[in-house]
Amino acid sequence: MDAVAAVLPFAVGVAISPVPIIAVILMLFSSRAKVNGPMFLLGWAVALAVVSTVAFLAGEAGSETTTADVVSWSQVLVGALFVLLAARTWRGRAAPGEPAEPPKWMAGIDSFSPVKALTLALLLAGVNPKNLLLAAGAGGAVAALGLPTTEAVLSLGVFVVVASLTIAGPVVYYLVGGAGARSRLDATKEWLAIHNDAVMTVLFLVLGVNLISKGIPPLT
């Protein structure tokens, strides 16, 4: 399906962001893990669904030609932004042997209430600039295809599910993985923290090149 293929790069871009994965793993080490983990997953999925749906409806409201042009220019501009972010992230990476500094807001995650866990997920998925642009891009890409409503909804659903897999994975694993889940999740968290800059640099670069390559041909 063309629409599913169109949203997959956006979904993968959202899914492999290390910071939200680290955040949900930290919540799974709290005393309220069995509540906070699912609440974080719920907020994450809801935010992505809302942003992508709003972008889709906005695209549907425009003319076919106008929508296609807007999507193409948006892909080029967002792609260029991601390339710049890749360069900035790589330049700002921690020196070899030095631990990467986690965001300050992560310090109190283990004491979050379920409401705070939900709110953090909404912010990371729906307000964080990178994920906001990717979710909006997915909605816009579906709108540009002019699909029937059922196919469009299915495609947006695929986007939300794929983009949520790396959040759902740790939560489900914690709930069903038994005693060994905690140590394995901790190892994953440490690896992501160490390699965050490298992962994000590659992610930004791949997304940027992919979006630019898709946006330019329709404009020429």
C-alpha positions in Angstrom: 0.0 0.0 0.0 1.4 3.4 -1.1 0.2 5.2 2.1 1.8 2.7 4.4 5.1 3.0 2.5 4.8 6.8 2.8 4.4 6.9 6.5 7.0 4.2 7.4 10.1 6.5 7.3 8.3 9.0 9.6 7.3 6.2 11.9 10.8 4.7 12.1 12.2 8.1 12.7 9.9 8.6 15.7 10.5 5.0 17.0 14.3 5.0 17.2 14.7 8.2 19.2 16.8 7.2 22.2 15.5 9.8 24.7 11.9 8.6 25.0 13.1 5.0 25.2 15.4 5.9 28.1 12.6 7.8 29.7 10.1 4.9 29.6 12.8 2.5 30.9 13.5 4.9 33.8 9.8 4.8 34.7 9.9 1.0 34.7 12.5 1.3 37.6 10.1 3.3 39.7 7.7 2.1 42.5 4.8 2.8 40.2 6.2 1.1 37.1 3.2 -1.1 36.4 1.0 2.0 36.1 3.5 4.6 34.8 4.8 2.5 32.0 1.3 1.9 30.4 0.4 5.5 31.0 3.5 6.7 29.2 2.7 4.4 26.3 -0.9 5.7 26.2 0.2 9.3 26.1 2.7 8.6 23.5 0.2 6.9 21.1 -2.5 9.5 21.7 -0.2 12.4 20.9 1.1 10.9 17.7 -2.5 10.0 16.6 -3.7 13.6 17.3 -0.8 15.4 15.5 -0.9 13.1 12.5 -4.7 13.3 12.2 -4.7 17.1 12.5 -2.1 17.3 9.8 -4.0 14.9 7.6 -7.3 16.9 8.0 -5.4 20.1 7.2 -4.0 18.6 4.1 -7.4 17.3 3.1 -8.9 20.8 3.3 -6.6 22.1 0.6 -6.7 21.5 -3.1 -4.9 18.4 -4.5 -2.3 20.4 -6.2 -1.7 22.8 -3.3 -1.5 20.0 -0.8 1.1 18.1 -3.0 3.2 21.2 -3.4 3.0 22.0 0.4 4.0 18.4 1.2 6.9 18.5 -1.2 8.3 21.8 0.1 7.8 20.6 3.6 9.8 17.5 3.0 12.6 19.5 1.5 12.7 22.0 4.3 12.3 19.5 7.1 14.9 17.3 5.4 17.4 20.2 5.4 16.6 20.9 9.0 17.4 17.3 9.9 20.7 17.4 8.1 21.6 20.5 10.0 20.6 18.8 13.3 22.8 15.8 12.4 25.8 18.1 12.0 25.0 20.0 15.2 24.5 16.7 17.2 27.8 15.3 16.0 29.7 18.5 16.8 28.2 18.6 20.3 28.8 14.9 21.1 30.6 14.0 24.3 34.3 13.6 24.1 35.6 10.0 24.1 35.6 8.6 27.6 33.3 11.2 28.9 29.7 10.2 29.9 26.9 11.9 28.0 24.9 14.3 30.2 21.2 13.2 30.3 18.5 15.9 30.2 17.9 17.5 33.6 14.2 16.5 33.6 15.1 12.9 33.7 16.4 13.2 37.2 13.0 12.9 38.9 11.3 10.4 36.5 11.5 7.6 39.1 9.1 9.6 41.4 6.6 10.6 38.7 2.9 10.1 39.3 0.8 8.4 36.5 -0.5 11.9 35.5 3.1 13.2 35.1 4.1 10.1 33.1 1.1 10.7 30.8 2.0 14.4 30.4 5.7 13.7 29.7 4.7 11.3 26.9 2.3 13.8 25.4 5.1 16.4 25.4 7.8 14.1 24.0 5.6 12.7 21.2 3.4 15.7 20.4 5.4 18.8 21.3 9.0 17.8 20.9 10.0 19.5 17.6 11.5 16.4 15.9 8.5 14.1 16.7 6.0 16.9 16.0 7.5 17.4 12.5 7.6 13.7 11.8 4.0 13.1 12.9 2.8 16.0 11.0 4.8 14.9 8.0 3.1 11.5 8.1 -0.3 13.0 8.2 0.5 15.4 5.3 2.0 12.5 3.2 -1.2 10.5 3.6 -3.4 13.6 2.7 -1.4 14.2 -0.5 -2.3 10.7 -1.8 -6.0 11.5 -1.8 -7.0 8.1 -0.4 -10.5 7.0 0.8 -11.1 7.7 4.5 -10.8 4.0 5.5 -7.4 3.6 3.9 -6.2 6.9 5.3 -7.2 6.0 8.8 -5.5 2.6 8.4 -2.3 4.2 7.2 -2.3 6.6 10.1 -2.9 3.7 12.5 0.1 1.9 11.0 2.2 5.1 11.6 1.1 5.3 15.3 1.7 1.5 15.9 5.2 1.4 14.3 6.2 4.7 16.0 5.1 3.3 19.3 6.9 -0.1 19.1 10.0 0.9 20.9 8.0 2.4 23.7 5.6 -0.6 23.9 8.4 -3.1 23.8 10.1 -2.2 27.1 6.7 -1.8 28.8 5.4 -5.2 27.7 8.8 -6.8 28.4 8.8 -5.5 31.9 5.2 -6.7 32.6 5.8 -10.3 31.2 9.6 -10.7 31.3 10.0 -11.7 34.9 13.0 -11.1 37.1 15.5 -10.8 34.3 13.7 -8.0 32.6 15.0 -5.3 34.9 18.7 -6.0 34.3 18.3 -6.3 30.6 16.3 -3.0 30.4 19.0 -1.4 32.5 21.7 -2.5 30.1 19.7 -1.2 27.2 19.3 2.1 28.9 23.0 2.4 29.5 23.8 1.6 25.9 21.4 4.2 24.6 22.7 6.8 27.0 26.3 6.2 25.8 25.5 6.1 22.1 22.7 8.7 22.0 24.6 11.2 20.0 25.7 8.7 17.4 22.2 7.2 17.1 20.6 10.7 16.7 23.2 11.8 14.2 22.6 8.8 11.9 18.9 9.2 12.4 18.8 12.9 11.5 21.0 12.3 8.5 19.1 9.4 7.1 15.7 11.2 7.6 17.1 14.4 6.1 18.4 12.7 3.0 15.3 10.6 2.6 12.9 13.6 2.9 14.9 15.8 0.5 15.1 13.0 -2.1 11.3 12.5 -1.9 10.5 16.2 -1.9 12.6 17.5 -4.8 11.3 15.3 -7.8 7.6 16.5 -7.6 8.8 20.1 -7.7 11.0 19.7 -10.8 
